[in-house]
């Protein structure tokens, strides 16, 4: 079999020298892709490819396939590829349905051919295409993830291709397709695509090369179990970095991934079909997923040892919050928000005194806050995810301030408007980062100790 390096890194840089430097620094497990449709205006494709010592894949992607080259100028696109071929790239990416031009056919003695197809949303024709392969040395099929469970079909297709000794990369675009990109090697794929660390991604859902390498996507094998953070949004989560580092330190054959799911039904479907061994449950699923599984919630941790075993649940958010509240002055607590984290906060705070919830759905009046006289406030809304997010309920917070002595923020950012307000008011603060570290440490012990994916080398 002919093999590509495991990672293909499209050079999306607007500056040729930056692209050249990026290509030069790539590790042996990666090869740059020169996207002719992305080259700066006036760039000489032949000279640029030659400057890479021919170690690259050359492609030119049409607009209909997620690129920039106009579909109506096919003659111009092929002419540009013909010119770039003079730089003698190691690989040429040619669309699946095209015949091989004479000028390319003459060079196939030293240039290898990658055949690719980018399907429209809703099209999943990979099995049919694998039965009708055009001439080529390797193949790439790209689809779209409408649901998280769509990744399961990719797993089946990759296994079939490997059994037939087909050099294939098959993955799904979009945040919900990240699993297929990262599990490519473990599921039987020969290579996958990663974004350069110093430039933008070339397609939606593409992960930075440094991140994929830190997760060891190129080293995982079919015995690796999948854990992850499930909910929406998940890309901002610190969970993958935190848990993958600990899995690797413990030589545990597990990988922790972002698992984008909008509803509990979508999440449960994916848990069964992919399948998964454990997950950190985030908004908006902390209550609804537990309820669908038949558990009392909210819960932020689910796991089982192997596919088919009974699921177990826990709420490490509650344990972490109890730990911090035990060290803070006691008294009435104001909780901002009405979701799963807010309800967990109310339940925990109520054990140590009175707690009241304020949200858009369950508003309190300013005079109610004065009567409550809270000693502290817990910020449990989604406000603060963005760097420029506003302070939640400023009038309520100002009414609470005269009696407040501390503030807790569940958002895992150090620079939230709530944290800035609390620090400016001279309050003792507990940040979302501190809460995350405490609850994630408990989750990690559960995943490492209770999930399958035994110790590996």
LUMBAFI-948094 format. One line per field, with one value per residue (C-alpha): residue number from 1; z, x, y. Coordinates in steps of 0.5 Angstrom, whole numbers. Each point is the difference from the previous one (the first is absolute). Last residue first. Layout:
// residues N
resi	[NUM / ...] .
zz	[Z / ...] .
xx	[X / ...] .
yy	[Y / ...] .
END
This chain:
// residues 457
resi	[457 / 456 / 455 / 454 / 453 / 452 / 451 / 450 / 449 / 448 / 447 / 446 / 445 / 444 / 443 / 442 / 441 / 440 / 439 / 438 / 437 / 436 / 435 / 434 / 433 / 432 / 431 / 430 / 429 / 428 / 427 / 426 / 425 / 424 / 423 / 422 / 421 / 420 / 419 / 418 / 417 / 416 / 415 / 414 / 413 / 412 / 411 / 410 / 409 / 408 / 407 / 406 / 405 / 404 / 403 / 402 / 401 / 400 / 399 / 398 / 397 / 396 / 395 / 394 / 393 / 392 / 391 / 390 / 389 / 388 / 387 / 386 / 385 / 384 / 383 / 382 / 381 / 380 / 379 / 378 / 377 / 376 / 375 / 374 / 373 / 372 / 371 / 370 / 369 / 368 / 367 / 366 / 365 / 364 / 363 / 362 / 361 / 360 / 359 / 358 / 357 / 356 / 355 / 354 / 353 / 352 / 351 / 350 / 349 / 348 / 347 / 346 / 345 / 344 / 343 / 342 / 341 / 340 / 339 / 338 / 337 / 336 / 335 / 334 / 333 / 332 / 331 / 330 / 329 / 328 / 327 / 326 / 325 / 324 / 323 / 322 / 321 / 320 / 319 / 318 / 317 / 316 / 315 / 314 / 313 / 312 / 311 / 310 / 309 / 308 / 307 / 306 / 305 / 304 / 303 / 302 / 301 / 300 / 299 / 298 / 297 / 296 / 295 / 294 / 293 / 292 / 291 / 290 / 289 / 288 / 287 / 286 / 285 / 284 / 283 / 282 / 281 / 280 / 279 / 278 / 277 / 276 / 275 / 274 / 273 / 272 / 271 / 270 / 269 / 268 / 267 / 266 / 265 / 264 / 263 / 262 / 261 / 260 / 259 / 258 / 257 / 256 / 255 / 254 / 253 / 252 / 251 / 250 / 249 / 248 / 247 / 246 / 245 / 244 / 243 / 242 / 241 / 240 / 239 / 238 / 237 / 236 / 235 / 234 / 233 / 232 / 231 / 230 / 229 / 228 / 227 / 226 / 225 / 224 / 223 / 222 / 221 / 220 / 219 / 218 / 217 / 216 / 215 / 214 / 213 / 212 / 211 / 210 / 209 / 208 / 207 / 206 / 205 / 204 / 203 / 202 / 201 / 200 / 199 / 198 / 197 / 196 / 195 / 194 / 193 / 192 / 191 / 190 / 189 / 188 / 187 / 186 / 185 / 184 / 183 / 182 / 181 / 180 / 179 / 178 / 177 / 176 / 175 / 174 / 173 / 172 / 171 / 170 / 169 / 168 / 167 / 166 / 165 / 164 / 163 / 162 / 161 / 160 / 159 / 158 / 157 / 156 / 155 / 154 / 153 / 152 / 151 / 150 / 149 / 148 / 147 / 146 / 145 / 144 / 143 / 142 / 141 / 140 / 139 / 138 / 137 / 136 / 135 / 134 / 133 / 132 / 131 / 130 / 129 / 128 / 127 / 126 / 125 / 124 / 123 / 122 / 121 / 120 / 119 / 118 / 117 / 116 / 115 / 114 / 113 / 112 / 111 / 110 / 109 / 108 / 107 / 106 / 105 / 104 / 103 / 102 / 101 / 100 / 99 / 98 / 97 / 96 / 95 / 94 / 93 / 92 / 91 / 90 / 89 / 88 / 87 / 86 / 85 / 84 / 83 / 82 / 81 / 80 / 79 / 78 / 77 / 76 / 75 / 74 / 73 / 72 / 71 / 70 / 69 / 68 / 67 / 66 / 65 / 64 / 63 / 62 / 61 / 60 / 59 / 58 / 57 / 56 / 55 / 54 / 53 / 52 / 51 / 50 / 49 / 48 / 47 / 46 / 45 / 44 / 43 / 42 / 41 / 40 / 39 / 38 / 37 / 36 / 35 / 34 / 33 / 32 / 31 / 30 / 29 / 28 / 27 / 26 / 25 / 24 / 23 / 22 / 21 / 20 / 19 / 18 / 17 / 16 / 15 / 14 / 13 / 12 / 11 / 10 / 9 / 8 / 7 / 6 / 5 / 4 / 3 / 2 / 1] .
zz	[52 / 1 / 7 / -1 / -4 / 4 / 5 / 7 / 3 / -5 / -2 / 7 / 3 / -6 / 2 / 7 / -3 / -4 / 5 / 4 / -6 / -3 / 7 / 0 / -7 / 1 / 5 / 7 / 3 / 6 / -1 / -1 / -4 / -6 / 1 / -1 / -6 / -3 / 1 / -2 / -7 / -1 / -1 / 4 / -4 / 2 / 1 / 6 / 4 / 8 / 4 / 7 / 5 / -2 / 5 / -4 / -7 / 0 / -3 / -5 / -2 / -2 / -4 / -4 / -2 / -3 / -2 / -7 / -5 / -3 / 1 / -2 / 5 / 5 / 0 / 0 / 7 / 6 / 4 / 7 / 5 / 7 / 7 / -3 / 4 / -2 / 2 / -5 / -5 / 0 / 0 / -7 / -3 / -1 / -7 / -1 / -8 / -1 / 6 / 7 / 5 / 8 / 5 / 7 / 5 / -1 / -3 / -4 / -4 / -3 / -2 / -3 / -3 / -4 / -2 / -3 / -3 / -3 / -3 / 3 / 1 / 5 / 7 / 6 / 7 / 7 / 6 / 1 / -1 / -5 / 1 / 0 / -6 / -4 / 1 / -1 / -7 / -2 / 3 / -4 / -6 / 0 / -1 / -1 / -5 / -2 / -6 / 0 / -4 / -8 / -2 / 5 / 7 / 1 / 0 / 1 / 4 / 0 / 4 / 1 / 1 / 2 / -5 / -5 / -6 / -3 / 7 / 0 / -7 / 2 / 6 / -2 / -7 / -2 / 2 / 2 / 1 / 1 / -3 / 0 / -3 / -7 / -6 / -6 / 0 / 7 / 2 / -6 / 1 / 7 / -2 / -6 / 5 / 5 / -5 / -3 / 0 / -2 / 3 / 1 / 2 / 5 / -2 / 4 / 0 / 7 / 1 / 6 / -2 / -7 / 3 / 4 / -5 / -4 / 6 / 0 / -7 / -2 / 6 / -1 / -4 / -5 / -6 / 4 / -1 / 1 / 3 / 1 / 3 / -2 / 1 / -5 / 1 / -3 / -3 / -7 / 1 / 2 / -3 / -5 / 4 / 6 / 3 / 0 / -7 / -2 / 4 / -3 / -7 / 1 / 0 / -7 / 2 / -6 / -5 / -2 / 7 / 2 / 0 / 5 / 3 / -7 / 0 / 0 / -6 / 1 / -2 / -1 / 3 / 3 / 6 / 5 / -6 / -1 / 7 / 0 / -6 / 1 / 7 / -3 / -4 / 5 / -1 / -7 / -6 / 0 / -1 / -5 / -1 / -4 / -3 / -2 / 3 / -1 / 7 / 2 / -5 / 4 / 7 / -3 / -2 / 6 / 4 / -4 / 1 / 7 / -1 / -2 / 8 / 1 / -5 / -6 / -1 / -7 / -5 / -3 / -3 / -2 / -4 / -1 / -6 / -5 / -6 / 1 / 6 / -1 / 6 / 5 / -4 / 2 / 7 / 1 / -3 / 6 / -3 / 5 / 0 / -7 / -1 / -1 / -4 / 0 / -5 / 3 / -6 / 1 / -4 / -2 / -6 / 0 / -4 / -7 / 3 / 3 / -7 / -3 / 4 / 5 / 0 / 5 / 4 / 7 / 0 / -1 / 6 / -3 / 4 / 1 / -3 / -7 / 0 / -7 / 3 / 2 / -8 / -1 / 6 / -2 / -7 / 3 / 4 / -6 / -4 / 6 / 0 / 2 / 6 / 3 / 4 / 7 / 4 / 4 / -6 / -4 / 1 / -4 / 3 / -3 / 3 / 0 / 6 / 3 / 0 / -7 / 4 / 3 / -5 / -6 / 2 / 1 / -7 / -3 / 3 / -2 / 5 / -4 / 5 / 6 / 0 / 2 / -6 / -1 / 6 / 2 / 5 / 5 / 3 / 7 / 4 / -2 / 4 / -3 / 1 / -8 / -1 / 5 / -3 / -7 / 2 / 4 / -6 / -5 / 4 / 0 / 4 / -2 / 0 / 0 / 5 / -2 / 7 / -1 / -5 / -6 / -1 / -6 / 1] .
xx	[4 / -7 / -4 / -7 / -6 / -6 / -3 / 0 / 7 / 3 / -7 / -2 / 7 / -1 / -7 / 3 / 6 / -5 / -5 / 6 / 4 / -7 / -2 / 7 / 0 / -7 / 2 / -1 / 0 / 1 / -3 / 3 / -5 / 5 / 1 / -7 / -1 / 6 / -3 / -7 / 3 / 4 / 8 / 2 / -4 / -4 / -7 / -2 / 1 / 0 / 0 / 1 / -1 / -7 / -4 / 0 / 1 / -7 / -4 / 6 / 0 / -8 / 1 / 6 / -4 / 6 / 6 / 1 / 4 / 6 / 4 / -5 / -2 / -2 / -7 / -2 / -4 / 3 / 3 / 0 / -1 / 2 / -2 / -7 / -5 / -6 / -5 / 5 / 0 / -8 / 0 / 3 / -5 / 2 / -1 / -2 / 1 / 5 / 4 / 0 / 1 / 0 / 4 / -1 / 5 / 5 / -4 / -3 / 7 / 0 / -7 / 0 / 7 / -2 / -6 / 4 / 4 / -6 / -3 / -3 / 5 / 3 / 0 / 0 / 2 / -2 / 5 / 6 / 7 / 5 / 4 / -6 / -2 / 6 / -1 / -7 / 1 / 4 / -4 / -6 / 4 / 2 / -7 / 0 / -3 / 0 / -2 / -1 / 5 / -2 / 7 / 5 / 2 / -6 / 0 / -4 / 2 / -3 / -7 / -6 / -3 / -4 / 1 / -4 / 5 / -5 / 0 / 7 / 1 / -5 / 3 / 7 / -1 / 0 / 5 / 6 / 0 / 7 / 0 / 2 / 1 / -3 / -2 / -1 / -7 / -2 / 3 / -2 / -8 / 1 / 3 / -5 / -6 / 3 / 0 / 5 / 6 / 7 / 5 / 7 / 5 / 3 / 4 / 1 / 5 / 3 / 7 / -1 / 4 / -4 / -7 / 2 / 3 / -7 / -4 / 2 / 1 / -6 / -4 / 2 / -7 / 0 / -2 / -6 / -6 / -4 / 0 / 5 / 7 / 3 / 2 / 2 / 3 / 7 / 0 / 0 / 7 / 2 / 7 / -2 / -5 / 5 / -5 / 6 / 1 / -7 / 1 / 6 / -3 / -6 / -6 / -5 / -7 / -2 / 5 / 7 / 2 / 3 / 7 / 6 / -1 / -2 / -7 / 0 / -2 / 0 / 4 / -1 / -7 / -1 / -4 / 5 / 4 / -6 / -2 / 1 / -3 / -6 / -1 / 0 / -6 / -5 / 4 / -1 / 3 / 0 / 6 / 3 / 7 / 2 / 5 / -4 / 3 / -7 / 0 / 2 / -6 / -5 / 2 / 0 / -7 / -2 / 3 / -3 / -7 / 1 / 2 / -7 / -2 / 2 / -5 / 0 / 7 / 2 / 4 / 7 / 3 / 8 / 3 / 7 / 5 / -5 / -4 / -8 / -3 / -7 / -2 / 3 / -4 / -7 / 3 / 1 / -6 / -3 / -3 / -4 / 5 / 3 / 6 / 7 / 4 / 8 / 4 / 8 / 5 / 7 / 5 / 7 / -3 / -6 / 3 / -3 / -7 / 0 / 1 / -5 / -5 / -3 / -7 / -4 / -6 / 5 / 3 / 7 / 5 / 7 / 6 / 7 / 0 / 5 / 0 / -2 / -7 / -1 / -1 / -5 / -4 / 0 / -3 / -5 / -3 / 0 / -4 / -5 / -1 / -8 / 1 / 4 / 6 / -1 / 0 / -6 / -2 / -5 / 5 / 6 / 6 / 7 / 4 / 8 / 2 / 7 / 7 / 3 / 6 / -5 / 3 / -2 / -7 / 1 / 3 / -5 / -6 / 3 / -4 / -3 / -6 / 1 / -1 / -7 / -2 / 7 / -1 / 7 / -1 / 5 / 2 / 0 / 3 / 7 / -1 / -2 / 5 / 2 / -8 / -1 / 6 / -2 / -7 / 2 / 5 / -6 / -5 / -7 / 1 / -5 / 5 / -4 / 3 / -1 / 2 / 1 / 6 / -3 / 1 / 0 / -2] .
yy	[3 / -2 / 0 / -2 / 3 / -1 / 5 / 0 / 2 / 5 / 3 / 0 / 3 / 5 / 2 / 2 / 4 / 3 / 3 / 3 / 3 / 3 / 3 / 4 / 2 / 2 / 5 / 0 / 8 / 3 / 7 / 7 / 3 / 0 / -7 / -2 / 5 / -3 / -7 / 1 / 4 / -7 / 1 / -7 / -4 / -7 / 3 / -3 / 7 / 0 / 7 / 2 / 5 / 2 / 4 / 7 / -3 / -3 / 6 / 1 / -8 / 1 / 6 / -3 / -6 / -4 / 5 / 0 / -5 / 3 / -6 / -5 / -5 / 5 / -1 / -7 / 1 / -3 / 6 / -2 / 6 / 1 / 2 / 2 / 5 / -4 / 6 / 4 / -5 / 0 / 8 / -1 / -4 / -8 / -3 / -7 / -1 / 6 / -3 / 1 / -6 / 1 / -4 / -1 / -3 / -6 / -5 / 5 / 2 / -7 / 0 / 7 / -2 / -6 / 4 / 5 / -5 / -4 / 7 / 6 / 5 / 5 / -3 / 4 / -3 / 1 / -1 / -3 / 3 / -4 / -6 / -5 / 3 / -2 / -8 / 0 / 3 / -5 / -6 / 3 / 1 / -7 / -2 / -8 / -5 / -7 / -4 / -7 / -4 / -1 / 3 / 0 / 2 / 6 / 7 / 6 / 7 / 7 / -2 / 4 / -5 / -6 / -5 / -4 / 1 / 5 / 4 / 0 / 3 / 5 / 3 / 1 / 0 / 8 / 1 / -5 / -8 / -2 / -7 / -7 / -7 / 2 / -4 / 3 / -3 / 0 / 7 / 3 / -2 / 3 / 6 / 2 / -2 / 4 / 6 / 5 / -5 / 2 / -5 / 3 / -5 / -4 / -6 / -7 / -5 / 2 / 0 / 4 / 6 / 0 / -1 / 6 / 5 / -2 / 2 / 7 / 2 / -3 / 3 / 7 / 1 / 6 / -5 / -3 / 4 / -4 / -6 / -6 / 0 / -6 / -7 / -5 / -7 / -2 / -7 / 2 / 4 / 7 / 2 / 5 / 3 / 2 / 5 / 4 / -1 / 2 / 6 / 2 / -1 / 4 / -3 / 1 / 0 / 5 / 0 / 3 / 2 / 6 / 1 / -1 / -7 / -2 / -4 / -7 / -5 / -8 / -6 / -7 / -2 / -6 / 2 / 1 / 4 / 5 / 1 / 7 / 2 / -4 / 2 / 8 / -2 / 4 / 6 / 0 / -4 / -7 / -5 / -5 / -1 / -6 / -5 / -6 / -7 / -3 / -1 / 7 / 3 / -4 / 2 / 7 / 0 / -3 / 5 / 6 / -3 / 1 / 7 / 2 / -1 / 7 / 2 / 4 / -1 / 2 / -5 / 0 / -6 / -1 / -5 / -2 / -3 / 2 / -3 / 1 / -5 / -2 / -5 / 5 / 6 / -4 / -1 / 7 / 3 / 4 / 6 / 5 / 6 / -1 / -4 / 2 / -6 / -1 / -4 / 0 / -1 / -2 / 4 / -3 / -5 / 4 / 5 / -1 / -1 / 7 / 3 / -5 / 2 / -5 / -1 / 4 / -3 / -1 / 7 / 0 / 1 / 0 / -3 / 0 / 7 / 1 / 8 / -1 / -3 / 7 / 2 / -6 / 2 / 7 / -2 / -5 / 6 / 4 / -5 / -1 / 7 / 0 / -3 / 6 / -2 / 2 / -7 / -4 / -5 / 5 / 5 / -4 / -3 / 0 / -5 / -2 / -4 / 1 / -2 / 3 / 3 / 5 / 6 / -4 / 0 / 8 / 0 / -3 / 3 / 7 / 5 / 6 / 0 / -4 / -7 / -3 / -3 / -3 / -4 / -3 / -5 / -1 / -7 / -3 / -5 / 2 / 6 / 7 / 5 / 1 / 1 / 5 / 4 / -1 / 3 / 6 / 1 / 0 / 5 / -1 / -7 / -5 / -6 / -6 / -5 / -7 / -5 / -7 / 0 / -3 / -8 / -4 / -7] .
END
